[in-house]
Amino acid sequence: MEAADAHPKNPPQPETVTEALVFLAQLGYGDEFELGLDGLGPVGSAELHELTTAQVDYQFRFEGPSDPGDEAIVLGVTCGGRYRGSIVSAFGPAIDPEHAAVLRALIRPPAG
């Protein structure tokens, strides 16, 4: 899916993962990306983008009401400047160390 130019200045604060995914899909983040140790790409595709070419445009965190293990993160990501998609991942204590390292590399502060 090719990227559009519009980015709302004040995105909504969705209450659920589903609401976050609907918001992102409305902006053209329609592909579901998956993280791998070597990069990320659309689910079910052999296409892989290096993390250095990915930009996190939106980030939403969710915490379970009573269980910290229910933490999740939803990211709206642009890869290579033209492909948009979303990533849903466990976050916090429920995430394995290798996956956490990849997420940290992806959610890096902007250069400059």
Buried (B, 14 or more C-beta within 10 A) or exposed (E): EEBEEEEEEEBEEBEEBEBBBEBBBEBBBBBBBBBEEEBBBBEEEEEEBEBEEBBBBBBBEBEEEEEEEBBBBBBBBBBEEEBBBBBBBBBBEBBEEEBBEBBEEBBEEEEE
